Amino acid sequence: MSHLVLILLVPGIAAAQEAVRILPPGQLPQDDRLAPPKDLNGYFPFHPPQSKETWQARAEDVRTQLKVALGLWPMPPQTPLNLKKTSEYKFDDYQVTGVRFESMPGFFVTGSLYEPVGKSGPFPGVLCPHGHWDNGRFYVAGDAEVKKQIESGAESIEETARNPIQARCVQLARMGCVVLQIDMLGYADSQQLSIELVHRFGKQRPGMNTNQRWGFFSPQAESHLESVMGLQIWNCIRSLDLLESLANVDKSRLAVTGASGGATQTMIVGAIDPRIAAVFPAVMVSTAMQGGCTCENCTLLRVGTGNVEFAALFAPKPQGLTSADDWTKEFETKGFPDLKQLYALMGAEDKVHLTARTEFGHNYNAISRRAMYELFNQVFGLNASVEERPYQRLTEKELTVWSDQDRPTYTEEFERKLLAEWTAISNQQIEPYLLGDETDFQKYQAIVEPALAVMVETKTPKMDDLDFDVKVKEQREDYLFIGGLLHNAQNGSQLPALFLYPKDNWGGHTVLWLSKEGKQGLFAENGRLKAEVAKLVSAGVSVAGIDLIYQGEFLAEGLAFNQTPKVENPREAAAYTLGYNRAVAAERVSDILTMATFMRNHERTPKSIGLVAFDSAMAGIASVAMATRSKAFDFAALHTGGFRFGEVDSIRSPNLLPGGAKYGDVPAFLALAAPMPLRVIGENSQSLQSTLNAYRLLNQKDHLAYADDIEVTPVDWVLGQLSRFQ
């Protein structure tokens, strides 16, 4: 131990009902994680790597993070699109067809398909998602706005100023592209989910926060990684599937372009879908505001990353961007030089372009559109005019893909049904691997291990990162009490921890005892060791206790911790906090593994390290730690009591773990710990089906004890494991 400081406990520190402390009363640990959480208005710089190899590894990690966060890891199956074409309008050099198709069974993507007339294909295919323009595809600017746009030089043609979304689709079709312009959720014809739900959600709905048939933004949806953003990106991916399926589209020449919220979709789908050859995200990418709408945020998405890095994932393929007098106004000097440096590293410095026109407000105006036309013209070899011309703007009545008789409307019942379908699809992908043969289980591991790396911090700290600053050392009647602060330089944590060493007969075995009270959970109300702890110590086992983040000395005296920190955003969507910061449950997993690393590599090298958690939520979090690093502990005794992350009932709960339910929940995490000797209390053969299967596959069924009628107490079971590690 470095920085050894020996201080005798003051009399009465372990007296009845008085907490055991490492720090002076009223002083909190100097832990970086106690700082206010980061929000979408923070600073999100991108630091280009020094080598291609470093970037390739980082890029793969960030792509995986995106897919996991969006609920697209693994990618859902490509169910039939069931394309239906509705109205059709043909002009001299292009035609417009109303289309709707199913991205998931029963859920429709709606939009307009623009195709060249009088040209020979196959043509490039361009996907055009829109942003938060009023009524989206049906947008119509008023006379005053049209006049303003023309007088400012942003537009030169009245009809393009009336609907710039429609205008760019017409121009691209005239240039020789097949263009699919889709509705954002809740806009225009996409009314199965309402605009109020998708884009204006602000208040939790207790009636939709249920353990079966839940709604969006619920803790259950977050545990299953089901978000409106994920659904919107899936709609984009399925839209590319549709473009690919068209006989007149060249699959090797696909592009995506959108502005604002449409640019969010553009950069995200560009980052994760390798089919795309060029992108043009307008007025979105910056080191500043990352996207204010619920449709642009989901849990896990921007933890340790941001929009400039998302745009960088498209390198070295051609990309154009714009900035304006909005949150992107400094992008030319903050962010874009780093993006360009990354392109240069990839040997493609000339493949990324920024049109910085900060004299204009937030827009996708004619000047920005021209930059996009020029990029696609060059990339796709169109040799076409990029000059917009007047066109016949179609009205809402002409563009709609529904009749009054079949037009869907939003209901909570449909929302529940949609998420139930999404959950069923995910379970059908995961469960067969968990319950199958050895090859199947290996496939499960290949899915869940990268997911865990996103959900929690899986990077193992090195011993050089750790420092235990001893603050208390006292020889008591039957054990040595050592307390101090465990520093982890890797994540800036400082954990109050203690070790209870047997007086004369330490056998080389150590147990980490987790409790909802933190290290105080080792002691009874009278200040003496709990009977189970005392039994371990008297048997020659050292016992360690720790205050995980927001336990014990992390709390001001007398305060309980029932609600996790949140950003100032008043809207009650978990993504505004947990899209930028790790969940408390994830941080606690990291703390457990930090302690395990220190215990394993301590100068008093142990023969074995065990893990004990008799509080159900702590046992659930412990299961994630064991799954994340299966060799951190040699054996474990957990009282799960049937705890499941999928049943956490609040987005502010310390036990909320985004993704915790998607990949099989606690039983699946325990399966990843096999063949570790494991005692589980509060489960049965049915609830532990996946765990049992993992132990069976390894021919180690005897290493798993779970029946409630086992005569040996959990502590005696722990003592019985020690002979395995002599």
C-alpha positions in Angstrom: 0.0 0.0 0.0 1.4 3.4 -0.9 1.0 6.6 1.1 0.5 4.6 4.3 -1.1 6.6 7.0 -1.9 4.9 10.3 -4.6 6.6 12.4 -6.2 5.0 15.4 -10.0 4.9 15.4 -11.4 7.4 17.9 -13.3 5.7 20.7 -16.9 5.0 19.8 -16.5 5.0 16.0 -18.1 1.6 15.9 -20.6 2.3 18.6 -24.2 1.4 18.3 -25.9 2.8 15.2 -22.9 5.0 14.4 -21.5 4.6 10.9 -18.0 3.5 10.3 -16.2 6.3 8.5 -12.9 6.7 6.6 -13.3 10.5 6.1 -14.1 13.1 8.7 -17.8 13.7 9.2 -19.3 15.9 6.6 -16.5 15.3 4.1 -17.3 13.6 0.8 -14.8 11.6 -1.3 -13.0 13.6 -3.9 -14.5 11.6 -6.7 -14.7 13.1 -10.2 -18.1 11.5 -10.8 -19.7 13.7 -8.2 -19.4 16.6 -10.7 -22.7 17.8 -12.4 -23.6 15.4 -15.2 -22.8 16.4 -18.8 -25.7 17.4 -21.0 -26.4 18.0 -24.7 -25.2 21.6 -24.4 -21.7 20.6 -23.3 -18.5 20.7 -25.3 -17.9 17.6 -27.5 -14.5 17.9 -29.1 -13.1 15.2 -31.4 -9.5 14.2 -31.1 -8.1 12.6 -34.2 -5.9 9.6 -33.6 -2.2 9.4 -34.6 -2.5 6.3 -36.7 -5.0 4.5 -39.0 -4.8 1.4 -36.8 -5.8 3.3 -33.7 -8.7 4.9 -35.6 -9.9 1.6 -37.0 -10.2 0.1 -33.5 -11.8 3.2 -32.1 -14.2 3.5 -35.0 -15.4 -0.1 -34.6 -16.0 0.6 -30.9 -18.0 3.7 -31.5 -20.1 2.0 -34.3 -20.9 -0.7 -31.8 -21.8 1.8 -29.2 -24.2 3.4 -31.7 -25.9 0.2 -32.5 -26.2 -1.0 -28.9 -27.6 2.4 -27.8 -30.1 2.4 -30.7 -31.3 -1.1 -29.8 -29.9 -2.4 -33.1 -27.3 -4.8 -31.7 -27.8 -7.3 -33.1 -29.6 -5.8 -36.1 -33.3 -6.8 -36.2 -34.4 -9.2 -39.0 -35.4 -7.6 -42.3 -39.0 -8.4 -42.3 -41.1 -8.0 -45.6 -41.4 -4.4 -46.5 -44.9 -4.9 -48.1 -44.4 -1.8 -50.2 -47.6 -0.1 -51.3 -47.6 2.7 -53.9 -50.5 5.2 -53.8 -50.8 8.4 -55.8 -48.5 9.1 -58.8 -47.8 12.4 -60.5 -45.7 12.5 -63.7 -44.0 15.6 -65.0 -41.7 16.3 -68.0 -38.4 15.1 -66.3 -39.5 13.5 -63.0 -42.3 11.7 -61.4 -43.5 11.5 -57.7 -45.2 8.4 -56.2 -46.6 8.2 -52.7 -45.3 5.1 -50.9 -45.7 3.4 -47.6 -44.0 0.2 -46.3 -43.4 -1.7 -43.1 -40.1 -1.3 -41.2 -41.5 -3.7 -38.6 -44.6 -5.8 -38.9 -47.6 -3.4 -38.7 -45.4 -0.2 -38.5 -45.4 2.0 -41.6 -42.8 4.3 -43.0 -44.5 6.9 -45.2 -43.1 9.2 -47.9 -42.6 10.2 -51.5 -40.5 8.5 -54.2 -39.1 10.9 -56.8 -37.8 9.3 -60.0 -36.2 10.6 -63.2 -38.2 10.7 -66.4 -36.5 10.5 -69.8 -33.2 9.2 -68.5 -31.7 5.7 -68.5 -30.9 4.0 -65.2 -29.9 2.5 -63.0 -29.7 5.7 -61.0 -28.1 6.6 -57.6 -30.5 6.3 -54.7 -30.8 9.2 -52.3 -32.6 9.0 -48.9 -33.9 12.3 -47.7 -35.0 12.3 -44.0 -36.2 15.8 -42.9 -35.8 17.7 -39.7 -38.2 19.6 -37.5 -39.8 21.7 -40.2 -43.5 22.2 -39.5 -45.5 19.3 -40.9 -42.3 17.9 -42.6 -43.0 16.7 -46.1 -46.2 18.8 -46.1 -44.3 22.0 -45.1 -45.6 25.2 -46.7 -43.9 28.5 -45.8 -46.1 31.6 -45.5 -45.8 34.6 -47.7 -43.8 36.6 -45.2 -41.3 33.7 -44.8 -41.0 33.3 -48.5 -40.3 37.0 -49.0 -37.8 36.9 -46.2 -35.9 34.0 -47.7 -35.8 35.5 -51.2 -34.7 39.0 -49.9 -31.9 37.5 -47.8 -30.6 35.6 -50.8 -31.3 32.2 -49.1 -33.7 31.3 -51.9 -34.3 32.6 -55.4 -37.5 30.7 -56.5 -40.8 31.1 -54.8 -41.8 27.4 -54.9 -38.4 26.3 -53.5 -38.9 28.8 -50.7 -42.4 27.4 -50.1 -41.1 23.9 -49.5 -37.3 23.4 -49.7 -37.7 19.8 -48.6 -39.7 19.0 -51.7 -37.5 21.2 -53.8 -34.3 19.3 -53.2 -36.0 16.0 -54.0 -37.2 17.4 -57.3 -33.8 18.7 -58.2 -32.1 15.5 -57.4 -34.5 13.6 -59.5 -33.9 16.0 -62.4 -30.2 15.4 -62.0 -30.7 11.6 -62.4 -31.3 10.2 -58.8 -34.1 8.1 -57.4 -35.0 10.0 -54.2 -37.0 8.6 -51.2 -38.2 11.3 -48.9 -39.5 9.9 -45.7 -41.6 11.3 -42.8 -40.1 11.6 -39.4 -42.1 9.9 -36.7 -45.2 12.0 -35.9 -44.9 14.2 -39.0 -47.1 14.3 -42.1 -48.4 10.8 -42.8 -46.5 9.1 -40.0 -49.1 9.2 -37.3 -49.0 5.8 -35.7 -46.9 7.5 -33.1 -47.8 11.1 -32.3 -45.6 14.2 -32.6 -46.4 14.9 -28.9 -45.0 11.5 -27.9 -42.0 11.4 -30.2 -40.8 15.0 -30.2 -42.4 16.7 -27.2 -42.4 14.0 -24.5 -41.9 15.7 -21.2 -43.5 13.8 -18.3 -43.3 10.2 -17.2 -46.5 8.2 -17.6 -47.0 5.8 -14.7 -49.6 3.9 -16.6 -47.1 3.1 -19.4 -44.3 2.1 -17.0 -45.4 -1.5 -16.5 -43.5 -4.7 -16.5 -45.6 -6.0 -19.5 -46.7 -4.0 -22.5 -44.8 -0.8 -21.6 -44.5 2.4 -23.5 -41.6 4.5 -24.8 -39.5 6.5 -22.3 -40.4 4.1 -19.5 -37.7 2.4 -17.4 -38.7 -0.9 -19.0 -38.1 0.5 -22.5 -34.7 1.9 -21.4 -33.8 -1.5 -20.0 -34.6 -3.0 -23.4 -33.0 -0.2 -25.3 -36.2 0.7 -27.1 -36.3 4.4 -28.1 -38.0 6.6 -30.6 -34.5 7.5 -31.9 -33.7 3.9 -32.5 -36.9 3.3 -34.3 -36.3 6.4 -36.5 -32.9 5.2 -37.5 -34.3 1.7 -38.2 -36.8 3.4 -40.5 -33.8 4.9 -42.4 -32.1 1.6 -42.7 -35.3 0.0 -44.0 -35.7 2.9 -46.4 -32.3 2.0 -47.8 -33.5 -1.6 -48.1 -36.4 -0.3 -50.2 -34.1 1.8 -52.4 -31.9 -1.2 -53.0 -34.9 -3.3 -54.0 -35.9 -1.0 -56.8 -34.8 -2.1 -60.3 -33.8 1.4 -61.4 -31.5 2.0 -58.4 -27.7 1.3 -58.5 -27.0 -0.3 -55.1 -23.4 0.9 -55.3 -24.4 4.5 -55.4 -26.5 5.3 -52.3 -26.5 8.6 -50.4 -28.3 10.3 -47.5 -28.9 13.9 -46.9 -30.9 15.9 -44.4 -30.8 19.0 -42.2 -31.0 19.6 -38.5 -32.9 16.5 -37.1 -32.6 15.1 -40.6 -28.9 15.5 -40.4 -28.8 13.6 -37.1 -30.4 10.7 -39.0 -28.0 11.2 -41.9 -24.8 11.1 -39.8 -26.0 8.2 -37.6 -27.2 6.0 -40.4 -24.1 6.9 -42.4 -21.9 5.8 -39.5 -23.5 2.4 -39.1 -24.7 1.4 -42.6 -21.8 0.4 -44.9 -23.9 0.6 -48.0 -23.9 4.4 -48.2 -21.4 6.0 -50.6 -21.9 9.7 -49.7 -23.6 11.8 -47.1 -24.5 15.4 -46.6 -25.6 16.3 -43.0 -26.6 20.0 -43.0 -26.5 22.4 -39.9 -26.2 19.7 -37.2 -22.6 18.5 -36.7 -20.7 20.5 -34.2 -18.8 20.4 -30.9 -21.7 22.3 -29.3 -25.4 21.4 -28.9 -25.8 17.7 -29.9 -29.5 17.6 -30.7 -32.3 18.8 -28.4 -35.2 16.6 -29.4 -36.1 13.3 -27.8 -35.9 11.8 -31.3 -32.1 12.7 -31.4 -31.3 11.2 -28.0 -31.2 7.8 -26.5 -29.4 6.3 -23.5 -25.7 5.3 -24.0 -25.4 7.1 -27.3 -22.9 9.9 -26.5 -21.1 8.6 -23.5 -17.5 9.5 -24.2 -18.2 10.6 -27.8 -20.2 13.1 -29.8 -21.5 14.2 -33.2 -18.2 15.2 -34.8 -16.8 11.7 -34.1 -20.1 10.2 -35.5 -19.4 12.2 -38.7 -15.8 11.0 -38.7 -17.0 7.4 -38.8 -18.0 8.0 -42.5 -14.3 8.7 -43.4 -12.8 8.2 -46.0 -16.0 8.3 -48.0 -17.2 11.6 -49.5 -19.1 13.9 -47.0 -20.4 17.5 -47.2 -21.5 19.5 -44.2 -22.8 23.0 -43.6 -22.8 25.5 -40.7 -25.0 28.5 -40.1 -25.8 31.1 -37.4 -26.9 28.5 -34.9 -25.0 26.0 -32.7 -22.8 25.1 -35.7 -21.5 28.6 -36.2 -18.1 27.8 -34.7 -17.7 24.5 -36.5 -15.3 25.9 -39.1 -12.7 26.4 -36.4 -14.0 24.0 -33.7 -14.5 20.4 -34.9 -14.2 20.6 -38.7 -10.3 21.0 -38.7 -10.2 17.8 -36.6 -12.6 16.0 -39.0 -10.5 17.1 -41.9 -7.3 15.9 -40.1 -8.9 12.5 -39.7 -9.8 12.4 -43.5 -6.1 13.4 -44.2 -4.9 10.5 -42.0 -7.1 8.2 -44.2 -5.6 9.7 -47.4 -8.9 11.4 -48.3 -8.5 15.1 -47.3 -10.3 16.2 -50.4 -13.3 14.0 -49.6 -14.8 16.2 -46.8 -16.2 19.7 -47.4 -17.8 22.4 -45.3 -20.0 25.1 -46.6 -19.9 27.7 -43.8 -22.5 30.4 -44.4 -23.1 31.8 -40.9 -24.8 34.9 -42.3 -27.9 32.6 -42.5 -29.9 31.2 -39.7 -30.7 27.5 -39.3 -31.5 26.3 -42.8 -31.2 23.9 -45.7 -31.4 26.8 -48.2 -30.6 27.0 -51.9 -26.9 27.8 -51.2 -26.5 24.7 -48.9 -28.5 22.6 -51.3 -26.3 23.6 -54.2 -23.2 22.4 -52.3 -25.0 19.1 -51.8 -25.9 18.8 -55.5 -22.3 19.5 -56.4 -21.0 16.8 -54.1 -23.4 14.1 -55.4 -22.9 15.3 -59.0 -19.2 14.7 -58.6 -19.3 11.5 -56.5 -21.9 9.8 -58.7 -20.6 11.1 -62.1 -24.0 12.6 -63.0 -22.7 15.5 -65.2 -25.9 17.3 -64.5 -26.9 20.9 -64.0 -27.1 21.9 -60.3 -29.2 24.9 -61.0 -32.7 24.6 -59.4 -35.6 25.5 -61.7 -39.3 26.2 -60.9 -41.4 23.1 -60.3 -45.0 22.3 -59.5 -45.2 21.9 -55.8 -47.5 19.2 -54.7 -50.0 19.8 -51.9 -50.7 17.8 -48.8 -53.8 16.3 -50.4 -51.7 15.2 -53.4 -48.8 13.9 -51.3 -50.6 11.9 -48.7 -50.4 8.1 -48.8 -53.6 7.5 -46.8 -57.2 7.9 -47.6 -59.6 9.2 -44.9 -60.8 5.6 -44.4 -57.4 4.0 -43.7 -55.4 6.8 -42.1 -54.0 5.5 -38.8 -54.0 7.6 -35.6 -52.0 7.3 -32.4 -53.2 5.2 -29.5 -51.4 4.1 -26.4 -52.5 0.5 -27.2 -50.7 0.6 -30.5 -47.6 2.0 -28.8 -47.7 -0.9 -26.3 -48.2 -3.4 -29.1 -45.3 -2.0 -31.1 -42.9 -2.2 -28.2 -44.1 -5.7 -27.4 -43.4 -6.7 -31.0 -39.9 -5.1 -30.8 -39.2 -7.0 -27.6 -40.4 -10.3 -29.0 -38.2 -9.8 -32.1 -35.2 -9.2 -29.8 -36.0 -12.1 -27.6 -36.3 -14.4 -30.6 -32.7 -13.4 -31.6 -31.2 -13.8 -28.1 -32.9 -16.6 -26.3 -32.1 -19.5 -28.8 -28.4 -18.7 -28.3 -28.7 -18.7 -24.5 -30.6 -22.0 -24.5 -28.8 -23.8 -27.3 -25.6 -25.7 -27.7 -22.0 -24.7 -27.2 -21.8 -23.0 -30.6 -25.0 -21.1 -29.9 -23.7 -19.9 -26.5 -20.5 -18.7 -28.2 -22.7 -16.6 -30.5 -24.5 -15.2 -27.5 -21.1 -14.2 -26.0 -20.1 -12.6 -29.3 -23.2 -10.4 -29.0 -23.3 -9.6 -25.3 -19.7 -9.0 -24.6 -19.4 -5.9 -26.9 -22.8 -4.8 -25.6 -21.5 -4.9 -22.0 -18.5 -2.8 -23.1 -21.0 -0.1 -24.0 -23.4 -0.6 -21.0 -20.7 -0.5 -18.4 -17.0 0.4 -18.2 -15.2 -2.9 -19.0 -11.7 -1.6 -19.3 -9.7 -3.2 -16.5 -7.7 -0.7 -14.5 -4.0 -1.5 -14.1 -2.5 -1.7 -10.7 -0.5 1.4 -11.5 -3.9 3.2 -11.8 -4.8 2.3 -8.3 -3.7 3.7 -5.0 -5.0 2.7 -1.5 -4.5 5.5 0.9 -4.8 4.0 4.4 -6.5 6.3 6.8 -7.4 3.9 9.6 -5.6 0.8 11.1 -6.6 -0.7 14.4 -6.1 -4.1 15.9 -9.4 -5.1 17.5 -10.2 -8.1 19.7 -10.4 -10.7 17.0 -9.5 -8.9 13.7 -7.4 -6.2 12.2 -9.4 -3.3 10.9 -7.9 -1.4 7.9 -9.7 1.5 6.2 -8.8 3.8 3.5 -9.6 5.5 0.2 -9.1 3.5 -3.0 -8.2 5.9 -5.9 -8.6 4.9 -9.5 -6.8 7.3 -11.8 -8.5 5.7 -14.8 -11.9 7.1 -14.0 -11.2 9.6 -11.2 -13.0 7.6 -8.6 -12.2 7.6 -4.8 -13.9 4.8 -2.9 -14.0 4.5 0.9 -13.1 0.9 1.6 -12.1 -1.3 4.5 -10.6 -4.7 5.1 -11.2 -7.0 8.1 -8.2 -9.4 8.6 -8.4 -12.4 10.9 -6.3 -11.9 14.0 -4.0 -14.9 13.7 -5.3 -17.3 11.2 -5.7 -15.7 7.8 -5.8 -18.5 5.3 -5.2 -16.4 2.2 -8.8 -16.1 1.2 -10.7 -12.8 0.8 -14.4 -12.0 0.3 -15.9 -8.7 -1.0 -19.1 -8.2 0.8 -21.6 -5.9 -1.1 -24.5 -4.3 0.6 -27.0 -1.6 -0.2 -25.6 0.3 2.8 -22.0 0.0 1.4 -19.3 -0.9 3.8 -21.6 -0.3 6.8 -23.4 -3.4 5.7 -20.7 -5.5 7.4 -21.8 -4.3 10.8 -24.9 -4.9 12.9 -26.8 -2.1 14.6 -24.8 -2.6 17.8 -21.6 -1.8 16.0 -20.3 -5.4 16.0 -19.7 -7.5 13.0 -22.8 -9.1 11.5 -22.9 -12.8 12.5 -22.3 -14.0 9.0 -19.3 -11.7 8.6 -17.9 -12.6 12.0 -18.2 -16.3 11.1 -16.1 -15.7 8.0 -13.4 -13.8 9.8 -13.2 -16.3 12.7 -12.8 -19.0 10.0 -9.7 -17.2 8.7 -11.3 -15.3 5.8 -10.6 -11.6 5.3 -13.7 -9.6 4.4 -13.7 -6.4 2.4 -16.4 -3.7 2.3 -16.7 -0.7 0.0 -18.9 2.3 -0.5 -19.9 2.2 -4.1 -20.7 5.5 -5.8 -23.6 7.2 -3.8 -23.4 4.8 -0.9 -22.2 5.4 2.6 -19.7 8.3 2.7 -20.8 9.5 -0.7 -24.0 10.8 1.0 -24.4 13.6 3.4 -25.4 12.4 6.8 -29.0 11.3 7.1 -29.6 11.3 3.4 -30.9 8.4 1.5 -30.2 7.8 -2.2 -33.4 7.0 -4.1 -33.1 9.2 -7.2 -30.0 9.5 -9.4 -28.5 12.8 -10.5 -30.0 14.3 -13.7 -29.2 17.2 -16.0 -31.2 20.5 -15.7 -33.4 19.6 -18.7 -36.9 19.5 -17.2 -38.1 16.9 -19.7 -38.4 13.5 -18.0 -36.6 11.4 -20.6 -33.7 9.3 -19.3 -31.7 9.9 -22.5 -31.0 13.5 -21.6 -28.9 12.3 -18.7 -28.0 8.7 -19.6 -27.2 9.5 -23.2 -24.2 11.5 -22.0 -23.3 9.9 -18.6 -23.1 6.4 -17.3 -25.9 5.1 -15.2 -25.2 4.8 -11.5 -25.7 1.1 -11.8 -23.0 1.0 -14.4 -20.7 3.1 -12.3 -21.2 0.7 -9.4 -20.2 -2.2 -11.6 -17.0 -0.3 -12.4 -16.4 0.2 -8.6 -16.9 -3.5 -7.9 -14.3 -4.4 -10.6 -11.9 -1.7 -9.4 -12.0 -3.2 -5.9 -11.6 -6.7 -7.4 -8.5 -5.6 -9.3 -7.0 -4.1 -6.2 -7.8 -7.2 -4.1 -6.4 -9.6 -6.7 -3.1 -7.7 -7.1 -2.6 -6.6 -3.6 0.8 -7.3 -2.0 -0.9 -9.8 0.3 -1.7 -11.9 -2.7 -4.9 -13.9 -2.0 -5.5 -17.6 -2.8 -9.1 -16.7 -3.8 -11.5 -13.8 -4.0 -15.1 -14.4 -3.4 -18.1 -12.1 -3.9 -21.1 -12.0 -1.6 -24.3 -9.9 -2.1 -27.4 -10.7 0.0 -29.4 -7.6 -1.1 -31.3 -8.4 -4.3 -30.4 -5.2 -6.3 -26.8 -5.5 -5.2 -26.8 -9.1 -6.4 -28.2 -8.0 -9.7 -25.4 -5.4 -10.2 -22.9 -8.0 -9.0 -24.1 -10.3 -11.8 -23.2 -7.7 -14.3 -19.7 -7.3 -12.8 -19.2 -11.1 -13.0 -20.4 -11.1 -16.6 -18.2 -8.2 -17.6 -15.1 -9.8 -16.1 -15.7 -13.5 -15.4 -12.3 -14.0 -13.8 -12.5 -11.1 -11.4 -13.9 -13.4 -8.7 -13.3 -17.1 -8.0 -16.7 -17.8 -6.4 -19.9 -15.9 -5.5 -22.9 -16.2 -3.3 -25.8 -14.0 -4.4 -29.3 -13.5 -3.1 -31.0 -12.1 -6.2 -34.5 -12.6 -4.9 -35.7 -12.6 -8.5 -34.4 -9.1 -9.1 -34.5 -8.1 -12.8 -33.3 -5.0 -14.5 -36.4 -5.2 -16.7 -38.6 -4.6 -13.7 -36.9 -1.4 -12.4 -39.8 1.0 -12.0 -38.2 4.5 -12.3 -35.8 6.2 -14.7 -34.2 7.8 -11.6 -33.7 4.5 -9.8 -30.0 3.7 -8.9 -30.7 0.2 -10.3 -31.7 1.4 -13.8 -29.2 -0.1 -16.3 -29.9 0.8 -19.9 -29.7 -2.5 -21.8 -29.9 -4.6 -18.6 -32.9 -6.5 -19.8 -32.3 -6.8 -23.5 -29.7 -9.5 -23.4 -31.3 -11.9 -21.0 -31.2 -10.0 -17.7 -29.7 -11.4 -14.5 -29.8 -15.1 -15.4 -27.9 -14.5 -18.6 -25.3 -12.4 -16.8 -24.9 -15.3 -14.3 -24.5 -17.6 -17.3 -21.5 -15.6 -18.5 -19.8 -16.3 -15.1 -19.8 -20.1 -15.6 -18.1 -22.2 -14.5 -17.4 -20.1 -11.4 -18.7 -21.9 -8.3 -21.9 -20.0 -7.7 -24.6 -20.1 -5.0 -27.9 -18.3 -6.0 -30.7 -17.7 -3.6 -34.2 -16.6 -4.6 -34.3 -18.4 -8.0 -35.5 -21.7 -9.3 -34.7 -24.0 -12.2 -37.1 -22.2 -14.5 -35.9 -18.7 -13.7 -32.3 -19.8 -14.0 -32.8 -21.8 -17.2 -30.1 -19.9 -19.2 -27.7 -20.1 -16.2 -28.2 -23.8 -15.8 -27.7 -24.3 -19.5 -24.3 -22.6 -19.5 -23.1 -24.7 -16.6 -24.4 -27.8 -18.3 -22.5 -27.0 -21.5 -19.3 -26.8 -19.5 -20.0 -30.0 -17.6 -19.9 -28.1 -14.3 -23.5 -28.4 -13.1 -22.2 -29.2 -9.6 -20.6 -25.7 -9.5 -24.1 -24.1 -9.5 -26.2 -24.3 -6.3 -29.6 -22.6 -6.4 -32.3 -24.8 -4.8 -34.0 -23.2 -1.7 -33.9 -26.4 0.2 -30.1 -26.6 0.3 -29.3 -27.3 4.0 -26.0 -25.5 4.0 -26.3 -21.8 4.7 -24.8 -19.4 2.2 -21.9 -18.5 4.5 -21.1 -22.2 5.1 -21.3 -22.7 1.4 -18.7 -20.0 1.0 -16.5 -21.6 3.5 -16.9 -24.9 1.7 -15.5 -23.4 -1.5 -12.2 -22.4 0.0 -10.7 -25.9 -0.4 -10.9 -25.5 -4.2 -8.2 -22.7 -4.0 -5.4 -24.0 -1.8 
